[in-house]
């Protein structure tokens, strides 16, 4: 899978940074502590900070791809459905919210009835917290923070670090792609039942 190949590159960079640290620390053993501390900090950035931001970027990119795909589905469905307002002229909401409302009002399809929809709303809350709050779990939106807190507690692959940042485990990325696939597998038969083949 592409995610695994990308993360293999990250792992190789972490190993390289660790090897450089070992070489530097051996050479600095007889030097002052200041340089050794600088080398430790560089290792910490390479091993912990950069991979966390990289995984967050992958996660938000996966979500963006799904949301873009859903908008495309809404546009195509609107073109094929008789008497439906064209998706582009439907003015309620944006992104997934617009797709959800459009499907409900114009196509009479409730995406909330699809088993993975609730999980997708949690994933969306997580994405928003990462993008708009730098991954810090703060009460910027108390309702979303409370929902997200419960989700993180019950979801394998999500934790909070000692600084209150959301930490996404790499396996969670695979989980998210499976949730999106499952959703689409349930959505397409609902569209076909309404004679909207995409």
Secondary structure as GFF3:
##gff-version 3
##sequence-region A 1 198
A	DSSP	alpha_helix	2	28	.	.	.	ID=ss1
A	DSSP	alpha_helix	33	44	.	.	.	ID=ss2
A	DSSP	pi_helix	45	49	.	.	.	ID=ss3
A	DSSP	alpha_helix	50	80	.	.	.	ID=ss4
A	DSSP	three_ten_helix	87	89	.	.	.	ID=ss5
A	DSSP	alpha_helix	95	106	.	.	.	ID=ss6
A	DSSP	three_ten_helix	111	113	.	.	.	ID=ss7
A	DSSP	alpha_helix	117	133	.	.	.	ID=ss8
A	DSSP	alpha_helix	142	154	.	.	.	ID=ss9
A	DSSP	beta_strand	158	160	.	.	.	ID=ss10
A	DSSP	beta_strand	166	168	.	.	.	ID=ss11
A	DSSP	alpha_helix	170	193	.	.	.	ID=ss12
###
